Amino acid sequence: MSFQIIDVDETAFAKKYHLSPLTAKLVAASDISEEKIRDILSKDMEMHTSQAPCVQKCAKRILAAKENKEKVFVGGDYDADGICATAIMKATLDALGIINGYYIPDRFKEGYGLQPKTVEAAVKKGYTLILTVDNGVKAHEAIEKAKELHTDIIITDHHQIDEPAGTDTVVHPDYMEEEYRYLSGAGIALEISRTLIGDHPELTALACVAAIGDVMPLYAETRIIVKNGIQALRHNAVPALTPLFRRGASIDETAIGFQIVPKLNSVGRLNDTANVNTLVPYLLLRDPLSIQRYAAQLEAVNERRKSLSRTMSAKCEKMLGNESFEILYDENFEEGICGLAAGRIANTYHKPTLVLTKGENGRIKGSGRSVPGFDLFHFFSQDFDMFTAFGGHEQAVGLSMKEEDYEGFVAKVREKMQAADFTYEEPKETVIRVSGSLLTFQNVTDLSILSPYPRDLVSPLFALENPQVLNVFRSPKVTKYHIAVNGSEMDALMFPYQNLTQTDHPSRMIGSLSINRFRNNVSVQMMLVDLQ
């Protein structure tokens, strides 16, 4: 990692927004609008419920189903957002006393989104209303099948609409008020739920997890949902999620993103080990013993996911050539781990990478990950007519093709990559230079007003020049620099896995700042990311 050290004059921002110096420096260094700044700094935690016609129409149809004693079917998705959305919708229907069922498809055997065969199965079982969550705007065949079977279908989704869905009711941010533009699939489910049954902190907490899992922009109503959801999680609103946090961990957006979301996603990735449909009732569990048993199984699945990822990544490394775009194919690779392995290779070797395997239907399929500056989705959006499935965004794609098209595909990638003449340039992390006089308890504590931290704010990294090191403590687990700052003392920590160069007299320390509370001592500390 390389860094760009900048000096920031925070005076104007500190005065205009009444901010302490460190917080003002971060805001001043970020290229964001005044609307976003005021949104971040707002102390408003009051949640609102969408009054959009599409939300009201959906709620009215669900209430009609309750009145008519209909059975309602929910079609979900296999990532954290889709799982949480399914749980929110199921809990809402349960609260209304509506007989309901749900199904999340197998990502490998069935693929993404509601399928016609699922519609047929639901109708056969007596469901007269179908609701999708976190999918549906592209489920044209399934929608046509529902029409053919004279079954009502409501689409609730937040993915891009390329053409009309083909059903009368679509609940989507495009059709809602402006403040709901950043909702995830579970966020939309929450708006429908709030319209029907009011405020329930446990459902807000699930929508919070989903928003973080789907990396939604943390502004407008989504920011309020996440703030309330974090508070709810701290109060054990979702008992099933509590044991998934590391013991003693602070519950915030970082902990949710790194400790909760990967565990929920791991189940969908390893369909031979676990069934993603079991996660929905787990999230709604209240019985401590049942939670403990399932949480242990979930941890085991996640550990297997991490082990497979390490093994596959090591195998991928041995397959690497001297190509500017790596295509790594092995028919024995785990399909659900391809994206993780591709990401690890791309991040380590700084080049776009595809990791492919042979899928259930005999087709070659897998995932790609890119590097900053190379738009992977755009690269594959033109000139490749052999895909049987394709989707993604700038930095990540999923695709499949017939086996007989593979060699031609590889040749096409090589040809197009050569013409692209792409050269990777390592991005520089922006770091704000600060004096020791600013590293006070109050200034560091005030940084928390930026939480939950939006991705388009400058990373909260600070550089301290020529620190006065009082002593250095080294152990197999940690290296701790005890330094003098502003007439006080603080610690700067680094860990062996970081592989940072160690020196007793660094000229510069770069890291994030936090408050350390240990026993009766409260102090400022820096978590080092670089030492120079």
KOLMIVO-667113 format. One line per field, with one value per residue (C-alpha): x, y negated, z; residue number from 1. Coordinates in steps of 0.02 Angstrom, whole numbers, m for minus. Each point is the difference from the previous one (the first is absolute). Layout:
N
px = c(X/...) .
py = c(Y/...) .
pz = c(Z/...) .
resi = c(NUM/...) .
//
This chain:
532
px = c(0/65/m56/m28/33/m101/m15/m176/m56/m156/m36/m145/m86/24/m82/m141/m54/58/123/154/164/25/m180/7/160/m84/m152/105/108/m151/m78/m182/m148/m65/m160/101/102/m157/m73/154/1/m187/m49/m173/m38/m186/m49/m131/m116/m16/m167/39/m149/94/29/m181/m63/108/m59/m182/17/82/m141/m125/89/m22/m185/m27/104/117/170/147/165/164/139/168/184/154/111/m8/m119/m118/3/m39/m135/m82/5/m76/m142/m33/m4/m122/m117/10/m45/m152/m55/19/45/163/148/164/138/178/71/160/125/85/m142/m133/91/m56/m179/m176/m16/m157/11/m4/m158/m80/46/m70/m164/m16/14/m141/92/m101/119/187/119/181/130/170/m35/m132/25/83/m111/m102/m29/m58/m117/m74/m24/m94/m113/m30/m52/m110/104/37/185/81/181/102/178/137/103/9/m158/48/m178/m173/m20/m169/m103/m119/92/186/71/168/101/m28/m186/20/39/176/55/m22/116/137/m108/60/m121/m26/m24/m147/m70/15/m100/m139/9/m7/m154/m85/54/96/172/90/184/49/m58/91/157/m17/m19/155/102/m65/46/178/10/m54/118/m141/42/m27/m107/m182/m121/127/116/m140/m41/181/20/m158/47/170/m82/m126/139/92/m158/m11/m152/48/61/51/132/76/106/68/95/173/m6/30/m13/m73/m158/15/m3/175/m42/m160/92/142/m77/m184/m20/133/m81/m172/73/101/m156/m53/177/9/m163/75/26/m149/m171/m19/m187/37/76/m169/m79/167/1/m172/42/m18/41/179/39/m59/99/156/m11/m28/130/130/m46/7/174/55/m67/90/163/m17/m30/160/99/m63/40/180/23/m75/100/161/m42/m41/169/87/m100/49/84/73/m165/m70/m172/5/m127/13/m108/m13/m155/21/m3/m145/m118/m50/181/53/m35/96/151/m7/m5/151/103/m53/44/166/64/m89/m81/m179/m33/m132/m16/m107/m64/m122/m176/m143/m63/171/28/155/m43/80/41/119/75/88/124/m24/m3/m62/m187/m31/m185/31/140/m118/m156/60/70/m46/m152/37/m64/m151/m6/88/m17/93/78/164/103/m88/m89/m77/m15/m28/23/m9/156/30/9/137/155/m75/m44/179/69/m122/51/185/m32/m108/117/147/m96/m51/183/m47/134/m42/39/m4/m127/63/m92/m28/71/m20/153/m36/97/7/m95/m158/4/m105/m133/m138/58/16/m167/m84/48/m145/m126/48/m62/m67/146/m46/117/21/78/190/61/26/190/119/188/102/172/155/m91/89/16/20/16/m43/m82/12/m86/m49/m174/29/128/m48/82/m26/14/m12/m126/m55/57/m87/37/m79/33/21/m26/51/m23/111/m122/20/183/46/182/45/113/25/6/m127/m8/m185/m146/m157/m157/m178/m44/m113/m33/69/m94/92/m48/m7/113/m67/123/25/83/55/m21/148/m13/174/162/136) .
py = c(0/m173/m162/m180/m110/m161/m154/m60/m169/44/m175/m45/169/3/m170/30/170/m20/145/47/m7/183/20/m163/55/159/m92/m138/129/90/m52/13/m118/m110/104/156/m88/m58/174/78/m126/6/69/45/182/m6/130/m40/110/m20/m63/43/69/161/35/m39/108/146/m18/m9/163/88/m58/65/168/m2/m43/137/128/23/82/m113/61/m96/25/m51/m9/88/m146/m93/m130/128/110/m147/m62/171/6/m175/45/167/m81/m130/129/101/m153/m28/181/38/177/m17/92/m51/69/m57/84/103/m119/140/113/m134/m165/m174/m59/70/143/58/173/m81/m95/162/89/m143/m4/189/m19/m125/m167/m137/m145/2/m132/m14/m82/m62/69/1/m146/120/152/m23/186/29/m150/65/171/m82/m90/161/84/m150/m32/m175/m45/m151/m42/m84/m31/m132/59/m99/4/22/27/6/151/45/1/m130/m25/m31/m74/m76/m154/m71/m11/m63/m167/m69/39/186/5/97/140/180/142/23/m189/9/150/m105/m144/120/78/m169/m45/161/31/m154/m12/158/m25/178/m25/m167/89/128/m140/m81/160/13/m179/27/169/m75/m149/m126/m186/m50/m153/m55/129/141/m93/m17/185/48/m116/70/177/m12/m64/144/128/m72/35/180/m32/147/135/112/m127/m35/160/m33/m153/29/1/m175/m79/m174/13/m122/m1/75/145/34/m4/114/113/21/m22/130/131/m28/3/159/107/m46/32/177/83/174/m38/m108/m55/m188/16/50/m172/m87/85/m11/m189/m3/121/m47/165/m13/186/9/m158/71/162/m84/m136/135/82/m168/m35/171/m36/m167/81/124/m144/m85/163/35/m179/16/169/m59/m161/97/113/m151/m76/155/m17/m181/m43/m162/m66/m174/81/167/134/146/152/162/109/49/m177/m39/m112/m101/m42/m56/m184/3/82/m120/m147/62/25/m168/m91/88/m5/m159/65/46/183/129/162/130/175/124/m28/119/m12/36/m180/m96/m135/m108/m174/m139/m139/m154/m132/m188/m82/151/14/188/m14/m116/114/148/m97/m11/129/152/88/172/m34/100/m112/m161/m138/m108/m172/m91/101/170/112/172/95/169/78/166/106/m2/m192/m8/0/m135/m100/6/m52/m145/m60/5/m94/m133/m21/m28/m134/m81/m28/m14/m41/16/m151/30/m116/m108/m6/m178/m33/m162/m69/m53/m71/89/m146/57/177/m35/110/m122/m19/187/33/m127/101/116/m129/54/176/96/m48/m28/71/m167/m85/0/151/m48/22/m124/m27/m51/m68/32/79/m2/185/31/189/148/160/153/168/139/m76/m187/m139/m151/m172/m107/m181/m174/m120/m171/24/167/179/124/167/43/184/115/188/135/41/m178/33/m181/m52/m27/m137/m69/m179/m24/m166/21/102/26/75/m19/m75/71/m2/146/47/126/28/m175/m79/m97/m62/m46/133/16/161/m6/37/m62/m47/m101) .
pz = c(0/m43/76/m48/150/m5/108/30/65/95/67/m115/17/189/13/m124/68/181/m12/99/m99/m48/m57/m96/m88/m62/m63/m81/m89/m74/m163/53/m14/139/m1/40/133/90/m19/81/142/33/170/m66/37/m38/m128/m130/m101/m186/m62/m181/m98/m40/186/43/m142/56/181/m55/m98/148/115/m127/8/189/m18/m129/96/m147/6/m42/m72/17/m129/73/m44/69/55/166/m70/m75/156/115/m118/0/191/13/m118/85/173/m66/m75/161/102/m112/23/m186/m49/m94/m71/m77/m108/m36/m156/m7/m79/m98/m55/m25/m11/49/14/m9/m125/m96/81/173/m50/m59/162/105/m95/16/189/4/7/m83/27/m38/69/m52/112/m61/m174/m134/m118/m123/37/m159/m32/179/m10/m163/82/145/m122/m94/162/50/156/65/12/84/m36/137/m56/m6/m148/m161/m106/m183/m64/78/114/m73/158/74/165/11/162/m45/51/m174/41/179/79/m23/178/m33/m151/91/70/m12/m34/186/19/m120/95/158/m75/m46/173/88/m103/55/180/58/76/58/49/m44/m179/m10/59/m140/m128/74/m24/m178/m45/62/m86/m166/23/m21/9/181/m28/13/73/m17/118/128/m18/30/150/80/m48/84/158/m7/m22/150/100/m62/m110/m110/122/m146/m56/170/10/m175/60/73/189/65/m172/m19/m102/m144/m190/m9/114/m96/m166/52/132/m47/m187/m54/111/m75/m176/34/7/m176/m62/69/m50/23/185/48/m61/m12/33/180/33/m9/151/91/m13/80/141/183/86/69/m17/m181/m39/80/m100/m168/32/30/m165/m89/70/m63/m175/0/55/m142/m119/59/m12/m177/m49/62/m86/m165/4/27/m147/m106/41/m69/m162/m31/m163/m58/m65/26/26/92/m46/121/m37/96/m12/183/70/119/m97/153/40/m175/35/164/m81/m148/120/96/m159/m74/162/21/m179/m56/m158/m49/35/m47/98/m88/31/m76/62/34/m180/m75/m46/48/123/132/59/m40/104/m61/57/14/m171/m97/m33/m6/m41/m147/m62/m15/m51/m181/m122/105/m71/73/177/59/154/44/129/122/13/m28/124/2/m125/m10/m164/m80/m172/m90/15/m188/4/132/m112/m112/154/66/m169/m7/174/m47/m161/80/149/m115/m93/165/48/183/130/184/106/186/81/140/164/58/172/97/89/180/144/166/79/m90/67/153/76/m50/m180/m27/85/m113/m154/44/m63/m177/35/m91/m111/m184/m131/m89/151/5/99/183/m7/79/m10/153/m44/107/147/166/43/186/m13/m111/63/m111/19/m123/m8/m9/m11/104/m14/152/m57/73/m77/59/179/9/m54/m119/m83/m183/m42/m142/m23/m77/m141/m68/m44/33/13/182/63/174/m64/m140/m91/m37/67/m105/72/61/168/134/186/99/158/107/180/74/m130/m149/m130/m183/m107/m181/m99/m120/m186/m42/87/m86) .
resi = c(1/2/3/4/5/6/7/8/9/10/11/12/13/14/15/16/17/18/19/20/21/22/23/24/25/26/27/28/29/30/31/32/33/34/35/36/37/38/39/40/41/42/43/44/45/46/47/48/49/50/51/52/53/54/55/56/57/58/59/60/61/62/63/64/65/66/67/68/69/70/71/72/73/74/75/76/77/78/79/80/81/82/83/84/85/86/87/88/89/90/91/92/93/94/95/96/97/98/99/100/101/102/103/104/105/106/107/108/109/110/111/112/113/114/115/116/117/118/119/120/121/122/123/124/125/126/127/128/129/130/131/132/133/134/135/136/137/138/139/140/141/142/143/144/145/146/147/148/149/150/151/152/153/154/155/156/157/158/159/160/161/162/163/164/165/166/167/168/169/170/171/172/173/174/175/176/177/178/179/180/181/182/183/184/185/186/187/188/189/190/191/192/193/194/195/196/197/198/199/200/201/202/203/204/205/206/207/208/209/210/211/212/213/214/215/216/217/218/219/220/221/222/223/224/225/226/227/228/229/230/231/232/233/234/235/236/237/238/239/240/241/242/243/244/245/246/247/248/249/250/251/252/253/254/255/256/257/258/259/260/261/262/263/264/265/266/267/268/269/270/271/272/273/274/275/276/277/278/279/280/281/282/283/284/285/286/287/288/289/290/291/292/293/294/295/296/297/298/299/300/301/302/303/304/305/306/307/308/309/310/311/312/313/314/315/316/317/318/319/320/321/322/323/324/325/326/327/328/329/330/331/332/333/334/335/336/337/338/339/340/341/342/343/344/345/346/347/348/349/350/351/352/353/354/355/356/357/358/359/360/361/362/363/364/365/366/367/368/369/370/371/372/373/374/375/376/377/378/379/380/381/382/383/384/385/386/387/388/389/390/391/392/393/394/395/396/397/398/399/400/401/402/403/404/405/406/407/408/409/410/411/412/413/414/415/416/417/418/419/420/421/422/423/424/425/426/427/428/429/430/431/432/433/434/435/436/437/438/439/440/441/442/443/444/445/446/447/448/449/450/451/452/453/454/455/456/457/458/459/460/461/462/463/464/465/466/467/468/469/470/471/472/473/474/475/476/477/478/479/480/481/482/483/484/485/486/487/488/489/490/491/492/493/494/495/496/497/498/499/500/501/502/503/504/505/506/507/508/509/510/511/512/513/514/515/516/517/518/519/520/521/522/523/524/525/526/527/528/529/530/531/532) .
//
